[in-house]
Structure formats: C-alpha cells, structure tokens
Amino acid sequence: MISITEKYELLTKLPLLQGLSGKELAHIESMIGLEVNEVPTMNRPIILQNDPCSHLVFLTTGKVKRLYESSDGLFVTRSVIQAPALLEPYNLFGLDCRFRCSYKPLQQTSFITVNKKDVMQHLMKLEIFRINYFNLLSAIIHRKEELLQPLGNPTIKNKIIQFMQRLFADCKGPAEIVIKMTDLANYIGETRLNTSRVLNQMEDENIIELNRSLIVIPELQKLKQE
C-alpha cells in the first residue's frame, strides 16, 4: 500500500495526467478512485489480443512484454513496455475498440485503470487532460503516417527496416520478430535469397541478431537511425 505522497508523485508522472494540479488530481481521485492495482510476475497475459478495450490502462510501475500475432498467422512480434506508459489509448474510442496486442508482466507491476464512462464524465472535463490526450493521439498518427510514405527507389535493406519500423512504431528498447524468411521476403516483395543476404549483412553491422525463424533487434532506436 503506497502513501498519499507517493501516490501523488506517481500520478504526476503518468501520461495524460502530467500538468494537472494537486487539487485537480484530488478531485479526480474522489470521483473515480484511481486505485493502484499491483500484479505479480506471471506466465500468462493480463490482457489478451482482441480483448475489449473498455478502460484506459496506465502502467504505473514495472514493465510488461507486448505480444502481437498477425491476422494471417505468419509472424509474431515481442517487445517491452516500461512504466510509466499507457496501453493502447487509441483503441478506447472508434468503431473497433479492441486491444491489438497481449500484455504479460515481466516483473511485479502496478496499473491504474479508468473505465470509458469515467473518462468521458470526469477526465475529459479537464482541459489539460484533453490537450494531453489529443497531443498523444496526434503524435501516434503523425508517426504512422510518416512510416506509410513510399520510399523512393528503396533498397532491400530500406524495405526490411521500414517493415520493422511499422511493427514497432511506438516502441523503444529490444524487440523480436518470429517469422520465416520466405514470409518476410513475400511481405517486402523480394526473393528469399536476397532477403537472407541483406539480413546477414545487417547482422554483421550489429543492427539485428538472427536465429532460426527469429529476428532479434537489440535496440530499436538504432534501427530507427538507419
């Protein structure tokens, strides 16, 4: 059980709540609770891909593994989300409100969840919260739009990097892709032989590490600098 002071310090660091005054945070807590729920390390996800997204989920401490399986079943991605963070806030609204990934605690973590009704009735009344939310969504849209821009005369390496960047547009740190070489080649429109050759070159450059049907990206930031 954390103290009131610790909880206040925690809340002020969370995405969307940054910039709110102590008075505003106290009012929100009196209305909707903002209870911190601790979750131990576990082997099963606490959120499953395609679960309904009916709450804002704040990761307040610890880190979780994010897992995504493509709709065609041809690849799986794994990455790490470090607190403080929000889990898919863009899926709370719209026509298809589902989590696109599964999330599994890698260590003891804690969360704050706020249901959609309370977001609309209480949080959205706060101008700073609205601005933070809109800025966050805009940043995500701009990043995805940037990655959708066609490449002029792209090399095979360019195609591979763009494919990876689209999968991990909002991630940092290490990541993994479980995929067969043939399937990756089909995704980027190249032959298996040429795709394999360029991947091996990228491994020699310490951009990625290769194992059987597994591509490890030690640091996504380095990939984004290529």
Protein Blocks (a to p, Z undefined) as FASTA:
>chain_A
ZZfklmmmmmmmpghjgoiafklmmmmmmmnoppacdddddfbdfbdghiacfbdcddfb
dcdddddddfklpaccdddddddddehkllmgcjblcdfbdcddfbdcddddddfklmmm
mmmmpmklmmmmmmmmmmmmmmmmmmmpccehiafklmmmmmmmmmmmmgghjddddddf
klmmmmnopafklmmmmmmmmmmnomaccdehiacdfblklmmmZZ
